[in-house]
Amino acid sequence: MQIVIGNVLSAEEIKLVRAALKRARFIDGRATAGFAARMVKNNRQAEASRSLDTIRKLVAERVLGNEVFRLAVRPKALSPLLFSRYEKNMHYGSHVDDALMEGMRTDVAFTLNRRATTAASSRSKARGARKRSSSLPARWSPIPPPRSTASPP
């Protein structure tokens, strides 16, 4: 199931996230991929840093505070958010996400995006559902939409 949720972040919060990501150092995204995904993952991922901790916390609070997200996903916890970027000719091929991340079962994946291009990602330990959310700049992206499906308007 996919659910599109708008207005997760305010315009001011989006500017704050963009500014932080502009200063971030991005490394090979395969470093955070599981065994199978590592073979099809071709992106850049923001390296862990204190400067991004504030942004991760902000985005996690807004996602968890969103009523539609809470009703659809019923999250018990979130694993740390990952910020990724896709440059020209980069993609994330077909894969099955690992069931365990950070020692936590991960039943739900979500992506914040604007115009179906994604920006921030995490895993949520939940009681089942899959969701996509709209909000952040198109430039940074952890999980692009599958090539074979149409993007939401």
N, C-alpha and C positions, 0 to 999 in steps of 0.2 A: 504494500500500500504506500502511496506517496501523498503527502499533504503539503500544500503550499501555504506558508504563513508569511504575511507581509508585516512591515514596520516593526521588526524585532529591535532594531537600533534606530535612534534618532539621527537626523542629518548631522548634528554636531558630533555624535558618537562615531559615525562613519568617518568623518574628517579626522578624528583622533586615531582611529584604527589605521586609516590610510597613512597618516604621518608616521606612526610607529613602524608599520611594515615597510615603509620607504627606507627607514634607517636600519632595518634588520639585515642580518647576514643570512643568505640562503645557501643551503648545502644540498647535496644529492638526496632526494626524497626516498631512495631505496633503503636508507638507514633505518627507517621506521616501519618498513614493510615486512610482513610475514614471509615465510618461505615461498609460497606460490605467487604472491603478489609482487615480490621482489623482481620476478622475471618479466613483469609487464608494466611496472611502475617507472615512469619517466617524467619526473617533475623536480622542482626545487622546494625544499622545506626550510622554514625559518629555524635557525639554530636556537636552542634554548638560551634565554638570557633574562636577566632581571628586568630589563626595559620592556620586555613583552609580557611579563607576569601580570602587570596591571591591565593590559589589554585582554589577556586570557580571562582574567577574573571578571572584567566588565562584560565580555561577550557571554561567558557562562552564566552570570547573574541575569542577563537579559533573556537568554534562552530559557533558563529554568523559571523565570518569572512570567513567561508568556503562558497565558491561560490555555490557549489552543494546544500548545506543545505539551503542557502538563496533562491535559485531558486525553490527548491522543497517545502519548508515550508513557505516561505514569512513571517518570524516571525515579530511580532510587539513588543513583549517583552518576556523575560524569567522569570519564577519564580526562586527563589533561588535553586541552585543545591543541590542535596542530594547525599551523598556518602554512599554506603551500602556494606555490606560484608555477604557472605554466608559461613557458616561453615558446617561441615559434617552433613548431613540429614536436612539441611535447604532448604526452597523453598518458592516461592511466588505462591500460587495457582491461579486458574482462578478467575478473578474479572473484574469488570468494573471500570475504574478510575473515580474519582469525576469530574464533569464538571467544578467546581469552586475550585481553590486552591489559597490561599493567596488573596482572593477577586478578582481573575482574572479568566476569562473563559479560560479553557485549552483544546484546540482542538487537540493538537499534543503531543505525548510522544516521547522521544528519549533516547537511551542508548548508551554510548560509551563502546566499548568492544574490546577485542582481541580474535580471534578464537571463536566468538559467546558466550563468557563468558563476562558478563557485568561489568562495573565499575563506571560510574558516570551518574546521571540522573537528568533531570529537566523536566519542562513542558514549552511549548511554546504557547503563545497566537498567533494564526495564522489563516490563511484563509483555513485550511484543508489540511491534508496529514499526513502520519505516516512514520517515518523514524528510521533507526537504523544505527549507525556509528561505525567504528572500530578504536580503538586506545589504550586503557589503559590496565593495567595489569589485569589478570584474577581473582585475589584474591578478589577484591572489586566489589560489584555488587548490583544495586538497583532492577532491574527487569530482572530476568532470562528468557531465551527464554521458551515459552510454551513447556511442555513435549511432546505434541502430534505432534509437527512440527519438521522437520529436521533443524539442525543448518546450517548456511552458511559455506562454506569451509574457 
